[in-house]
């Protein structure tokens, strides 16, 4: 008798979340046409590891970073897809509609674009959520996605490594400087030395300005982390030159 997992009973993974057509076996929740569109749109964009955003492939260099000091060190940040209507729909379904089953498909899409060597890291963790918001939603979407990243790399996943100790207002409507102020001191990762030189992969669903990841990275470094690399399923696009 065939065994069914609980997520497949609850969520209709056989249908595309973008258009409703039958999904492909390799990527449950996406049909062949929508998958190909996502991949084609990805080919038109380049991820800038200096500023953590995507820019149009027609430019030789990121128009937002030309003659600017990099915001991130080389090979310190990766995102798989530009945040657009398609990738954004997957993120929103995972985040707001309890579609935790989509995390596996998103992880497969991530590794189809990004190559990471598990030997470079000791463990994986995720951007945390304040306990009040966690109770309201029932889960942390970044942790659900991060768990799948860790499983693919066969690395331990430490969901509670980071804690959000200060409740913050939504980052959505805030300017960059306001986001930095809003997040200041919001995250902790234990006492100095607790992480003992660990190399950590820090996962989030979306990178917008990068302010949240930077604060989390600072907290991990303060607790003794030797290396922190940021990864996300999607990232925003630069606006200059568009």
N, C-alpha and C positions, 0 to 999 in steps of 0.2 A: 504494500500500500504506500502510495506516494506521501511524503511528509511535506507539510506546508509551514513555512515560517510565519509568525504573527504579522510582520510588516506586509507580507504579500497578501494576507487575508484582508487587512485593513485598508491598504492603499492600492489604487488601480495602476500598478506599475506596467501593465500591458499596453497602456495608452500614453501617447505623447502629451506632456503637460503644456506644450506650446500650441498644439493644433488639434489634439484629440485623436489623431490617427494611430494605428497600431505601432507600438514602439519596437525597436530592433532588440534582439536578444543580448547583444554586447553592451548596450547602453539603455537599460530599462528606464522608461520615462521620456525617451526621445525617439521620434520616428526618423527614418533614413533621410527624408528631405530636410527636416529641421537640423539634424546633426550636420549634414553637408553644408547648410547655410552658415551654421556657427563656425565651422572649420574654415569656410571661405572668408568669412568676415575677419577671422583671426589672422589670416594670411595678409590682410590689408593693413595690419597694425604691427608695430614693433614695441616691445616693452623696454622702457628706459630704466636701467639699473642705477642711474644717477639720481632720478627724482621719484621713481616708483610709480610711473604713469605710462600709459600707452600713447604713441603718436603715429600719425599716418606714415605708412611705409614709403610714400613718395619723397619724404625728406631723408637726407643722408645722415643727419644727426637730429636729436630731439630739439625741436624749436624752443622748448621751454627752458632748456639747460645750456643753450649756446653761450659760451663764455662765463658760465656760472660754476661756483664750487659745488661739487656733488653733495647731495643730501645723505647718500648712503655709500658705504664702502663697497668696492667691487665684489660681486658675488655674495652680497649680503641681503638681497631681496629678490623675490621671484613672484610673478603672477601669471596665470595661465591664459586668461581671456580678458579682453577689454570689457568693461561694464557697459552693456547695451541692452536692448530689449530682450534678447534671447538669454544671455547669461544672467541678466537681472531677474528674469522670470524664474530661473532655477534657484537663485539665491533667495528670492522672496518666498517661494514655495517651501523651501527648507526652513526658512526663518520664521515665517508667520502662519503657515498652514500645516504644521506638524508633519511635513513630508520628509521625515528623517531617512526614508528609503532612498531618496535622491542623493544622499551623501556618497554612496558607493559609485554611482554614475559620475558624479562630479569629480571624485578622486581619479577615476579612470580617464576622464577628460584632462584632468590636471597632468597626469603622468604621460599622456600622449603628447604634451607640449613641453614639459619640464623634466629634465633628467637630474636626479639627485643621487648621490652615492651615500648609502646608509653608513658606510665606514667613517664618514665625516662627522657623524653625530652620535650622541649618547642617548638622547631621548627626545620625544616630541611632546609639546604642550600647546595649549590654545589660549587665545585672548579670553580672559574670564568675563563673567557677567555678575553684576551686583546681586546678592542673594534675594533681594526683594523682587527684582525683575525676573530672576531665575524661577522663583515661586510662581509668578504670574504666568510665565510662558511654559514652564514645566521642563525645560531643557535649554542648554546653551548650544546654538547651532554651530558655532565655531568649534566647539568640542566634539560634536557629532562628526563634522567634516575632518577634524584633526585625528580622530580615532581611525578613520579609514586611511588617512595618509600614513599613520604609524603602522597599521596592519600591512600595508603594501610594502613598506620598507623593513618590516620585521623588527621594529624598534619599540621599546616600551613607551606607553602613553601615560603621562602624568597630568591628569585633568586639573587637580587641585594645587599644582605647583605655584600658580599665580592666583592672587585674590584681589578682587576689587573691593576695597575697604571704604571708599567714599562714593556715595550715590551721586551721580552726575546727571545733568540735563541732557537731552538728546543732542547729539553732535550734528544732526542733519542740517539745521538752519544756521549753524555758527560759522563764522569766518575762521581762517586758519589760526590766527592769534588767539581768538576766543576759544577755540578747541584746545589749544595748549594750556590756557589758563584753567579751563573746565576740568582737564584731566590731571593737573598738577597734584602729585601726591595721592592719586586715586588707586594705585596698584602697589602691592607688596609681594615679595617672594621669599620671606623668611629673613633670618639674620645674616649679617656679613659672614661669608665663608661657608654657608650652608650648602651651596651647590658645588663646592670643591673643584672648580675648574671644568665643570661639565660643558659639553658642546650641545646646544639646544636649537631645535627647529621649532619656531613659534608660528602657529597657524591661525589665520582668520579667514572669514568668508570673503570679505571685500576690503581692499585698501582704497580709501578715499583721499585723505591728505597724508596719511601715515602717522598722524599724531598719536593715535592709540597704540600702534605698534612700537613707536619710539619710547613712549612712557613705560610700556611693558618690558621692552628691552633694557631700559635703564634700571628697572627694578630687579631684573634677572642678573644684570651685571653687578649691581650693588650687593647681591647675595652670593657673589663669587663665580658666576658663569664665565667661562673662558671665551665662549663664542656664541652669538645668537644670530641666527639667520631667519629672516621673515619670509613667509610664503602665504599666498592667498589664491583662492579660485579666480577672482576677478579684481581688476583695478580700474580706477577712473582714467579718463583721457585728458591729455593736455588740450588747452583751448587755443593757444597761439598757433597761427598758421592754418586754421580751419575756416 
